[in-house]
Amino acid sequence: MGLVLWELMFQLIQFHKKVIKRTKSNSLDNYAGLGFQLVAFVIALVYVGDWADSYFKTEPIFLLSGVFLAVFGVIYMLIIKFK
């Protein structure tokens, strides 16, 4: 399951790079949805981690993995966006 999460994270990063390349101007509309994207990304990874914990009957292993992936993913997205 951990490999699936890493693959999902890799695919999301690749998709985000493609979106950033298409919208590289510094207009306000490019930043309007950034907060929603970041919150949705965090909620999605936390939810997936919680679901994986309940499915595999583990305690907070996948939940914590989801939280850490979300934090580092958000930092990465912000660095790419404001580069």
N, C-alpha and C positions, 0 to 999 in steps of 0.2 A: 504494500500500500504506500510505503514511503517513496518508492520509485515512481509510482503514479503521480504523487503530489509534486515531486521534482519535475516530472515531465510536464505536468499542467503549468507549473510556475515558469518553465522554460518557454512553453508555447505562449503564455500571456506576455512574457517579456518580448518575444519576437513580434507579436502582434502590436504591442505598444510601440516598439521601435518603428514599425511601418507607419503607424498613425502619426507619430512625431515627425517623421520625414515628410509626410504630406502636409502637415500644418505647422510649419516652422516660423511663421510670422509672429510678431509680438503683439498682436491685437488683443483687445480685451475679451473677445468672444472665445479665444483659445483657452483662456484661464477660467471661464465661467463654469465649466463643468468639472474642473479639477477636483474640487472638494467632494463632489458626489462620487467621482471615480475612486478617490482614495477611501472614502467611507465604505463604498460598495465592495471594494477589494478586501478590506479588513473584515467586514461582516461575512463575506463569502468564505474566506479561508478559516475563520473561526468556526463557522457553521460546519464546514467540511471536516475540520478537526474534531468537533464535538460528535458529529455523526459517526466518524471512524472509531472514536472511543466507545461509543455505544454498540457499534456493530461488532467490534473485535473484543469487547468486554475488557478493555484496558482502562486504566484510570486517566490521568490528564496528559498522557504521552502525546497523542495526536493533537489534542487541543493546544498544548503548549507549542508543538511544532507549527501549527497553523498560526498562532499568535506571532512567533518569531519570524516565520516566512512573511507574514503580513507586514510586520514592522520593517524588515529589510526590503521588502518589495516596494513599500511606500517611499522609503528613503531613496531607493533606486529610481523610482518614477519621478520623484521631485528633482533629483540630480539631472536626469535626462531632460526633463521639461524646462528647467531653468539654466541649462548649459548654454 
